[in-house]
Amino acid sequence: MSWFKRVEKGIVTPTDQKKETPDGLWHKCQECKSVVTMAEHKRLLYVCGPCGHHDRIDAADYFDFLFDGGRFTELDAELTSGDPLRFVDTKEYPKRLVATERNTGLKDAVRTAHGLSAGQPLVVAAMDFKFIGGSMGSVVGEKIARAIDYARQTRTPFLMISRSGGARMMEAGYSLMQMAKTSAKLALLSEAGVPYVSLLTDPTTGGVTASFAMLGDFNIAEPGALIGFAGPRVIKETIGKDLPKGFQSAEFVLEHGFLDFIVDRRELKQRLADLLGMLQPVSAANPEPREARRTPSKAH
């Protein structure tokens, strides 16, 4: 016996009376396929509850949960790229920049800010992959360099959140110069004894990996993040061999000594507070160079 029985047949609901579920109410995990409300997904900082998969998020999302009450002061917010090379591919570079700014609401691929995190002062630079693949051009390098200067002058710990496809081809050599510039600024930060934590997220590749992303006093990563220089397909074709399972994942990189630890995004703020709470008294009392403070587990 069925629980429900249709009493009347041929019932038709007019189109204007049909109820449609609005878009954006539900989220389906791309890994385990579990479905939750977007409100719950946001509450979990865009991490899947059942399987722990970390979705990519923007700089604004990191600022929102890292800074107390979402309150911060942004640095160099209006800095924009020029076109010194008059670069043209399928579109002129200035037109590409204008279109990307219009579509994303961003001025470039990194945002920098300072504020309080768990009651402690912190300077954060966070990259945005949706702006030309998070590529590193002259503005990205300059904003990171200025954020490092601010951290050094105010003796405030610096957190770099990397998510990038590498150097920006439209700026060619100017883009590659940012590797040296940011690395030099970090050397000055080291000499001042100010802590630097580098968080690598999915993906962190190319010239970003080859410079500031791997120069932290502590190099940490989100679970499952792709971390490398060249892509796995290019490496496989170059060496002519199959790559190990999990190659270039955060877990693989940790196992081979290039990371200090992997941190769940939901625990990031507290882990940073605990870490910086231990480092701050040391850095304030004895500002020795970073080389003396590196953990033995890292290989650079």
Contacts in CASP RR format, 6 or more apart in sequence:
PFRMAT RR
TARGET T0000
AUTHOR 0000-0000-0000
METHOD contacts of the structure
MODEL  1
MSWFKRVEKGIVTPTDQKKETPDGLWHKCQECKSVVTMAEHKRLLYVCGP
CGHHDRIDAADYFDFLFDGGRFTELDAELTSGDPLRFVDTKEYPKRLVAT
ERNTGLKDAVRTAHGLSAGQPLVVAAMDFKFIGGSMGSVVGEKIARAIDY
ARQTRTPFLMISRSGGARMMEAGYSLMQMAKTSAKLALLSEAGVPYVSLL
TDPTTGGVTASFAMLGDFNIAEPGALIGFAGPRVIKETIGKDLPKGFQSA
EFVLEHGFLDFIVDRRELKQRLADLLGMLQPVSAANPEPREARRTPSKAH
24 38 0 8 1.000
25 37 0 8 1.000
25 38 0 8 1.000
26 35 0 8 1.000
26 36 0 8 1.000
26 37 0 8 1.000
26 38 0 8 1.000
27 35 0 8 1.000
27 36 0 8 1.000
27 37 0 8 1.000
27 38 0 8 1.000
27 41 0 8 1.000
28 34 0 8 1.000
28 35 0 8 1.000
29 35 0 8 1.000
29 36 0 8 1.000
29 48 0 8 1.000
29 50 0 8 1.000
29 51 0 8 1.000
29 53 0 8 1.000
30 53 0 8 1.000
30 55 0 8 1.000
31 48 0 8 1.000
31 51 0 8 1.000
31 52 0 8 1.000
31 53 0 8 1.000
32 48 0 8 1.000
32 50 0 8 1.000
32 51 0 8 1.000
32 53 0 8 1.000
34 48 0 8 1.000
34 49 0 8 1.000
34 50 0 8 1.000
34 51 0 8 1.000
36 48 0 8 1.000
36 49 0 8 1.000
41 48 0 8 1.000
41 55 0 8 1.000
44 266 0 8 1.000
45 57 0 8 1.000
45 61 0 8 1.000
45 65 0 8 1.000
45 265 0 8 1.000
45 266 0 8 1.000
46 54 0 8 1.000
46 55 0 8 1.000
46 57 0 8 1.000
46 61 0 8 1.000
46 265 0 8 1.000
47 53 0 8 1.000
47 54 0 8 1.000
47 55 0 8 1.000
47 264 0 8 1.000
47 265 0 8 1.000
47 266 0 8 1.000
48 54 0 8 1.000
48 55 0 8 1.000
52 223 0 8 1.000
52 264 0 8 1.000
54 201 0 8 1.000
54 202 0 8 1.000
54 222 0 8 1.000
54 223 0 8 1.000
54 224 0 8 1.000
54 225 0 8 1.000
54 264 0 8 1.000
54 265 0 8 1.000
56 129 0 8 1.000
56 163 0 8 1.000
56 201 0 8 1.000
56 202 0 8 1.000
58 126 0 8 1.000
58 128 0 8 1.000
58 130 0 8 1.000
59 110 0 8 1.000
59 111 0 8 1.000
59 126 0 8 1.000
59 127 0 8 1.000
59 128 0 8 1.000
59 161 0 8 1.000
60 111 0 8 1.000
62 124 0 8 1.000
62 126 0 8 1.000
62 161 0 8 1.000
63 70 0 8 1.000
63 72 0 8 1.000
63 111 0 8 1.000
63 113 0 8 1.000
63 124 0 8 1.000
63 126 0 8 1.000
64 70 0 8 1.000
65 269 0 8 1.000
66 117 0 8 1.000
66 122 0 8 1.000
66 124 0 8 1.000
66 159 0 8 1.000
66 268 0 8 1.000
66 269 0 8 1.000
66 272 0 8 1.000
67 113 0 8 1.000
67 115 0 8 1.000
67 116 0 8 1.000
67 117 0 8 1.000
67 122 0 8 1.000
67 124 0 8 1.000
68 115 0 8 1.000
68 116 0 8 1.000
68 117 0 8 1.000
68 118 0 8 1.000
68 119 0 8 1.000
71 115 0 8 1.000
71 116 0 8 1.000
72 113 0 8 1.000
72 114 0 8 1.000
72 115 0 8 1.000
72 124 0 8 1.000
73 113 0 8 1.000
73 114 0 8 1.000
73 115 0 8 1.000
74 111 0 8 1.000
74 112 0 8 1.000
74 113 0 8 1.000
75 112 0 8 1.000
75 113 0 8 1.000
75 114 0 8 1.000
75 143 0 8 1.000
75 146 0 8 1.000
75 147 0 8 1.000
75 150 0 8 1.000
76 112 0 8 1.000
76 142 0 8 1.000
76 143 0 8 1.000
76 146 0 8 1.000
76 147 0 8 1.000
77 107 0 8 1.000
77 111 0 8 1.000
78 107 0 8 1.000
79 107 0 8 1.000
79 108 0 8 1.000
79 139 0 8 1.000
79 142 0 8 1.000
79 143 0 8 1.000
80 97 0 8 1.000
80 101 0 8 1.000
80 107 0 8 1.000
80 108 0 8 1.000
80 139 0 8 1.000
81 93 0 8 1.000
81 97 0 8 1.000
81 108 0 8 1.000
81 137 0 8 1.000
81 138 0 8 1.000
81 139 0 8 1.000
81 171 0 8 1.000
82 94 0 8 1.000
82 97 0 8 1.000
82 138 0 8 1.000
83 92 0 8 1.000
83 93 0 8 1.000
83 94 0 8 1.000
84 171 0 8 1.000
84 174 0 8 1.000
85 93 0 8 1.000
85 170 0 8 1.000
85 171 0 8 1.000
85 172 0 8 1.000
85 174 0 8 1.000
86 93 0 8 1.000
87 93 0 8 1.000
87 170 0 8 1.000
87 171 0 8 1.000
87 172 0 8 1.000
89 170 0 8 1.000
91 99 0 8 1.000
93 170 0 8 1.000
96 132 0 8 1.000
96 170 0 8 1.000
100 106 0 8 1.000
100 131 0 8 1.000
100 132 0 8 1.000
101 107 0 8 1.000
104 128 0 8 1.000
104 130 0 8 1.000
104 131 0 8 1.000
106 128 0 8 1.000
106 130 0 8 1.000
106 131 0 8 1.000
107 139 0 8 1.000
108 131 0 8 1.000
108 137 0 8 1.000
108 139 0 8 1.000
108 140 0 8 1.000
108 143 0 8 1.000
109 127 0 8 1.000
109 128 0 8 1.000
109 129 0 8 1.000
109 131 0 8 1.000
109 132 0 8 1.000
109 133 0 8 1.000
109 134 0 8 1.000
109 135 0 8 1.000
109 136 0 8 1.000
109 137 0 8 1.000
109 139 0 8 1.000
109 140 0 8 1.000
109 164 0 8 1.000
109 168 0 8 1.000
110 125 0 8 1.000
110 126 0 8 1.000
110 127 0 8 1.000
110 128 0 8 1.000
110 134 0 8 1.000
110 139 0 8 1.000
110 140 0 8 1.000
110 141 0 8 1.000
110 143 0 8 1.000
110 144 0 8 1.000
111 125 0 8 1.000
111 126 0 8 1.000
111 128 0 8 1.000
111 143 0 8 1.000
112 123 0 8 1.000
112 124 0 8 1.000
112 125 0 8 1.000
112 126 0 8 1.000
112 143 0 8 1.000
112 144 0 8 1.000
112 146 0 8 1.000
112 147 0 8 1.000
113 123 0 8 1.000
113 124 0 8 1.000
114 121 0 8 1.000
114 122 0 8 1.000
114 123 0 8 1.000
114 124 0 8 1.000
114 147 0 8 1.000
114 150 0 8 1.000
114 151 0 8 1.000
114 154 0 8 1.000
114 156 0 8 1.000
115 121 0 8 1.000
115 122 0 8 1.000
115 123 0 8 1.000
116 122 0 8 1.000
117 124 0 8 1.000
117 269 0 8 1.000
117 272 0 8 1.000
117 273 0 8 1.000
118 269 0 8 1.000
118 270 0 8 1.000
118 272 0 8 1.000
118 273 0 8 1.000
119 273 0 8 1.000
120 157 0 8 1.000
120 273 0 8 1.000
120 276 0 8 1.000
120 277 0 8 1.000
120 280 0 8 1.000
121 154 0 8 1.000
121 156 0 8 1.000
121 157 0 8 1.000
122 156 0 8 1.000
122 157 0 8 1.000
122 158 0 8 1.000
122 159 0 8 1.000
122 272 0 8 1.000
122 276 0 8 1.000
123 147 0 8 1.000
123 150 0 8 1.000
123 151 0 8 1.000
123 154 0 8 1.000
123 156 0 8 1.000
123 157 0 8 1.000
123 158 0 8 1.000
123 159 0 8 1.000
124 147 0 8 1.000
124 158 0 8 1.000
124 159 0 8 1.000
124 160 0 8 1.000
124 161 0 8 1.000
125 143 0 8 1.000
125 144 0 8 1.000
125 147 0 8 1.000
125 158 0 8 1.000
125 159 0 8 1.000
125 160 0 8 1.000
125 161 0 8 1.000
126 161 0 8 1.000
126 163 0 8 1.000
127 134 0 8 1.000
127 140 0 8 1.000
127 161 0 8 1.000
127 162 0 8 1.000
127 163 0 8 1.000
127 164 0 8 1.000
127 208 0 8 1.000
128 134 0 8 1.000
128 163 0 8 1.000
129 163 0 8 1.000
129 164 0 8 1.000
129 165 0 8 1.000
129 203 0 8 1.000
132 168 0 8 1.000
132 170 0 8 1.000
133 164 0 8 1.000
133 165 0 8 1.000
134 140 0 8 1.000
134 163 0 8 1.000
134 164 0 8 1.000
134 165 0 8 1.000
134 166 0 8 1.000
135 164 0 8 1.000
135 165 0 8 1.000
135 166 0 8 1.000
135 167 0 8 1.000
135 168 0 8 1.000
135 169 0 8 1.000
135 175 0 8 1.000
136 164 0 8 1.000
136 166 0 8 1.000
136 167 0 8 1.000
136 168 0 8 1.000
136 175 0 8 1.000
136 178 0 8 1.000
136 179 0 8 1.000
136 207 0 8 1.000
136 208 0 8 1.000
137 167 0 8 1.000
137 168 0 8 1.000
137 171 0 8 1.000
137 174 0 8 1.000
137 175 0 8 1.000
137 178 0 8 1.000
138 171 0 8 1.000
138 174 0 8 1.000
138 175 0 8 1.000
138 177 0 8 1.000
138 178 0 8 1.000
140 168 0 8 1.000
140 178 0 8 1.000
141 178 0 8 1.000
141 181 0 8 1.000
141 182 0 8 1.000
142 178 0 8 1.000
142 181 0 8 1.000
144 160 0 8 1.000
144 178 0 8 1.000
144 182 0 8 1.000
144 185 0 8 1.000
144 212 0 8 1.000
145 181 0 8 1.000
145 182 0 8 1.000
145 185 0 8 1.000
147 158 0 8 1.000
148 158 0 8 1.000
148 182 0 8 1.000
148 185 0 8 1.000
148 186 0 8 1.000
148 188 0 8 1.000
148 189 0 8 1.000
149 185 0 8 1.000
150 156 0 8 1.000
151 157 0 8 1.000
151 158 0 8 1.000
151 189 0 8 1.000
151 194 0 8 1.000
151 196 0 8 1.000
152 188 0 8 1.000
152 189 0 8 1.000
152 192 0 8 1.000
152 194 0 8 1.000
155 192 0 8 1.000
155 194 0 8 1.000
155 283 0 8 1.000
155 284 0 8 1.000
156 194 0 8 1.000
157 194 0 8 1.000
157 195 0 8 1.000
157 196 0 8 1.000
157 197 0 8 1.000
157 276 0 8 1.000
157 279 0 8 1.000
157 280 0 8 1.000
158 189 0 8 1.000
158 194 0 8 1.000
158 195 0 8 1.000
158 196 0 8 1.000
158 197 0 8 1.000
159 196 0 8 1.000
159 197 0 8 1.000
159 198 0 8 1.000
159 199 0 8 1.000
159 272 0 8 1.000
160 196 0 8 1.000
160 197 0 8 1.000
160 198 0 8 1.000
160 199 0 8 1.000
160 212 0 8 1.000
160 213 0 8 1.000
160 216 0 8 1.000
161 199 0 8 1.000
161 201 0 8 1.000
162 198 0 8 1.000
162 199 0 8 1.000
162 200 0 8 1.000
162 201 0 8 1.000
162 204 0 8 1.000
162 208 0 8 1.000
162 209 0 8 1.000
162 212 0 8 1.000
162 213 0 8 1.000
163 201 0 8 1.000
163 202 0 8 1.000
163 203 0 8 1.000
163 204 0 8 1.000
164 203 0 8 1.000
164 204 0 8 1.000
164 205 0 8 1.000
164 206 0 8 1.000
164 207 0 8 1.000
164 208 0 8 1.000
164 213 0 8 1.000
165 203 0 8 1.000
165 204 0 8 1.000
165 205 0 8 1.000
165 206 0 8 1.000
165 208 0 8 1.000
166 205 0 8 1.000
166 206 0 8 1.000
166 207 0 8 1.000
166 208 0 8 1.000
166 209 0 8 1.000
167 175 0 8 1.000
167 176 0 8 1.000
167 178 0 8 1.000
167 179 0 8 1.000
167 206 0 8 1.000
167 207 0 8 1.000
167 208 0 8 1.000
168 175 0 8 1.000
169 175 0 8 1.000
176 207 0 8 1.000
178 211 0 8 1.000
179 207 0 8 1.000
179 210 0 8 1.000
179 211 0 8 1.000
179 212 0 8 1.000
180 211 0 8 1.000
182 211 0 8 1.000
182 212 0 8 1.000
183 211 0 8 1.000
183 212 0 8 1.000
183 215 0 8 1.000
186 196 0 8 1.000
186 212 0 8 1.000
186 215 0 8 1.000
186 216 0 8 1.000
189 196 0 8 1.000
189 290 0 8 1.000
190 196 0 8 1.000
190 217 0 8 1.000
190 289 0 8 1.000
190 290 0 8 1.000
190 291 0 8 1.000
191 287 0 8 1.000
191 289 0 8 1.000
192 287 0 8 1.000
193 283 0 8 1.000
193 287 0 8 1.000
193 288 0 8 1.000
193 289 0 8 1.000
193 290 0 8 1.000
193 293 0 8 1.000
194 283 0 8 1.000
194 287 0 8 1.000
195 217 0 8 1.000
195 218 0 8 1.000
195 276 0 8 1.000
195 279 0 8 1.000
195 280 0 8 1.000
195 283 0 8 1.000
196 215 0 8 1.000
196 216 0 8 1.000
196 217 0 8 1.000
196 218 0 8 1.000
196 290 0 8 1.000
197 216 0 8 1.000
197 217 0 8 1.000
197 218 0 8 1.000
197 220 0 8 1.000
197 272 0 8 1.000
197 275 0 8 1.000
197 276 0 8 1.000
198 212 0 8 1.000
198 213 0 8 1.000
198 214 0 8 1.000
198 215 0 8 1.000
198 216 0 8 1.000
198 218 0 8 1.000
198 219 0 8 1.000
198 220 0 8 1.000
199 220 0 8 1.000
199 221 0 8 1.000
199 222 0 8 1.000
199 263 0 8 1.000
199 268 0 8 1.000
200 209 0 8 1.000
200 213 0 8 1.000
200 219 0 8 1.000
200 220 0 8 1.000
200 221 0 8 1.000
200 222 0 8 1.000
200 225 0 8 1.000
200 227 0 8 1.000
200 250 0 8 1.000
200 259 0 8 1.000
201 221 0 8 1.000
201 222 0 8 1.000
201 225 0 8 1.000
202 222 0 8 1.000
202 224 0 8 1.000
202 225 0 8 1.000
202 226 0 8 1.000
203 225 0 8 1.000
203 226 0 8 1.000
203 227 0 8 1.000
203 228 0 8 1.000
204 213 0 8 1.000
204 221 0 8 1.000
204 225 0 8 1.000
204 226 0 8 1.000
204 227 0 8 1.000
204 228 0 8 1.000
205 226 0 8 1.000
205 227 0 8 1.000
205 228 0 8 1.000
205 229 0 8 1.000
205 230 0 8 1.000
205 231 0 8 1.000
206 228 0 8 1.000
206 229 0 8 1.000
206 230 0 8 1.000
207 229 0 8 1.000
209 227 0 8 1.000
209 228 0 8 1.000
209 229 0 8 1.000
210 229 0 8 1.000
213 219 0 8 1.000
214 258 0 8 1.000
214 300 0 8 1.000
215 300 0 8 1.000
216 290 0 8 1.000
217 279 0 8 1.000
217 290 0 8 1.000
217 293 0 8 1.000
217 294 0 8 1.000
218 260 0 8 1.000
218 261 0 8 1.000
218 275 0 8 1.000
218 295 0 8 1.000
219 258 0 8 1.000
219 259 0 8 1.000
219 260 0 8 1.000
219 298 0 8 1.000
220 259 0 8 1.000
220 260 0 8 1.000
220 261 0 8 1.000
220 262 0 8 1.000
220 263 0 8 1.000
221 227 0 8 1.000
221 250 0 8 1.000
221 253 0 8 1.000
221 254 0 8 1.000
221 259 0 8 1.000
221 262 0 8 1.000
221 263 0 8 1.000
222 250 0 8 1.000
222 262 0 8 1.000
222 263 0 8 1.000
222 264 0 8 1.000
222 265 0 8 1.000
223 250 0 8 1.000
223 251 0 8 1.000
223 262 0 8 1.000
223 264 0 8 1.000
224 249 0 8 1.000
224 250 0 8 1.000
224 251 0 8 1.000
224 262 0 8 1.000
225 249 0 8 1.000
225 250 0 8 1.000
226 248 0 8 1.000
226 249 0 8 1.000
227 248 0 8 1.000
227 249 0 8 1.000
227 250 0 8 1.000
227 253 0 8 1.000
227 258 0 8 1.000
227 259 0 8 1.000
228 248 0 8 1.000
228 253 0 8 1.000
230 238 0 8 1.000
231 248 0 8 1.000
232 243 0 8 1.000
232 247 0 8 1.000
232 248 0 8 1.000
235 243 0 8 1.000
236 242 0 8 1.000
236 243 0 8 1.000
244 252 0 8 1.000
246 252 0 8 1.000
250 259 0 8 1.000
250 262 0 8 1.000
251 262 0 8 1.000
253 259 0 8 1.000
254 261 0 8 1.000
254 262 0 8 1.000
256 299 0 8 1.000
257 297 0 8 1.000
257 298 0 8 1.000
257 299 0 8 1.000
258 298 0 8 1.000
258 299 0 8 1.000
259 298 0 8 1.000
260 295 0 8 1.000
260 297 0 8 1.000
260 298 0 8 1.000
263 271 0 8 1.000
282 293 0 8 1.000
END
